[in-house]
Amino acid sequence: MTVPTNSYIELSKGALKANIAFIREIIGSYCKFSSVVKGNAYGHSIDVFVPLAEECGLNHFSVYSAHEAYKVYKACSGKSTIMIMGTATEDDIEWAVTHNVEFFVFDMFRLKTAARLAEKHQNPACIHIEIETGLNRTGFEPGQLSEAIDFIEQHKALFRVKGICSHLAGAESIGNYHRIQKQIKLFRKTGKFIRKTGFKGIAGHLACSAAIINYPETILDLARVGIMQYGFWPSREVKVSWLTKQPEMEDPLLRVITWKTRVAGLKEVKAGEFIGYGNAVLAEINMKVAIIPVGYSDGYSRALSNSGKVLIRGKRVDVIGFVNMNITMVDVTHVDHVSVNDEVVLIGSQGDMNITVSSFSELSSLLNYEMLSRLPQDIPRIVTA
Ligand SMILES: *Cc1c(COP(=O)(O)O)cnc(C)c1O
């Protein structure tokens, strides 16, 4: 017997392998590949994605919070490195210190807290010194660095300095070119300063997906790659900028995710009748409507009302009316032989047809990230070849 579910998500191991190989080719064999799995592995599910990524050869995972780090810790083999890039409470830091989970430090308070907890547990804190280079989010101001370095040197036994890092303020858009260049310059300068202090084996890292394509000079000891490993470009601009440099112009990224459900019901609607809530949709001809058991509470955004597309029997069909909380209706008037239980693809391909996440809307390039990370955690994830 299977667990009841309204929809399910397939993760393609072959696609992930191909994406990793492509990214590896770009970053080279020296640079460490840190697989960014924040946002529940961009909606792919930490529980399922992390072991899959390990099978594909990855052994370094970056998350935003300790909560996510804990999930990776539970899901991974125990041999992988886990790195927390974001904020953390004192309890979170205590957990990280006692489990050898690495984390960013970006102010004196956090550095001192780490030292105190490392002392308490007689276990060094594995830290990455985050430098503020212009994103103006988190990071030591270059002027504060001497104080931090002095503190670490005075408490050497309490720290393992694993990295120096920063994050770029929008590497996916050429509009930010000057700001990014300034960040790269500043990072180089401060990085040199920290290395001079004599800490050994520190990894410099600055790059995300967009940066490995647009700013190859940011490929250092480690790269934090999120969206591209899942088979999505950070923005259309990055995709175009890559493709136009290739003779064959073929998209090398393969989407790991396919989101599917099944037709739950069918309905004939006579011309002149309204469909769904209110009077937004009038059947102008006799119509056949398929009921899909997925709504906005399942992560199928209400913004797709009257605009989304799904695949049924190899055909692309329109969402009609509003996406409801648990149900969506699609127009199958022109699809032959549709029956209850037919496979419906919400994201991914069926036959030659394909529904991309970005086709969900022309709104913004960030939609990929948002749409994916909003996929509910309780949709079952199944690994396919
Ligand atoms: C999310 C994130 C990344 C990865 O970004 P992608 O665009 O998905 O590759 C890298 N570094 C930091 C600090 C992040 O928050």
PDBQT file of the ligand as one rigid body, heavy atoms in Angstrom, charges set to zero:
ROOT
HETATM    1  C1  LIG A 401      22.025  30.982  -2.029  1.00  0.00    +0.000 C 
HETATM    2  C2  LIG A 401      23.450  31.287  -1.879  1.00  0.00    +0.000 A 
HETATM    3  C3  LIG A 401      24.375  30.787  -2.816  1.00  0.00    +0.000 A 
HETATM    4  C4  LIG A 401      23.966  29.986  -4.044  1.00  0.00    +0.000 C 
HETATM    5  O1  LIG A 401      23.302  30.777  -4.973  1.00  0.00    +0.000 OA
HETATM    6  P1  LIG A 401      22.853  30.202  -6.403  1.00  0.00    +0.000 P 
HETATM    7  O2  LIG A 401      22.516  31.394  -7.195  1.00  0.00    +0.000 OA
HETATM    8  O3  LIG A 401      21.657  29.345  -6.169  1.00  0.00    +0.000 OA
HETATM    9  O4  LIG A 401      23.998  29.407  -6.922  1.00  0.00    +0.000 OA
HETATM   10  C5  LIG A 401      25.721  31.060  -2.592  1.00  0.00    +0.000 A 
HETATM   11  N1  LIG A 401      26.117  31.790  -1.509  1.00  0.00    +0.000 NA
HETATM   12  C6  LIG A 401      25.251  32.278  -0.604  1.00  0.00    +0.000 A 
HETATM   13  C7  LIG A 401      25.757  33.072   0.555  1.00  0.00    +0.000 C 
HETATM   14  C8  LIG A 401      23.894  32.054  -0.752  1.00  0.00    +0.000 A 
HETATM   15  O5  LIG A 401      23.025  32.541   0.138  1.00  0.00    +0.000 OA
ENDROOT
TORSDOF 0
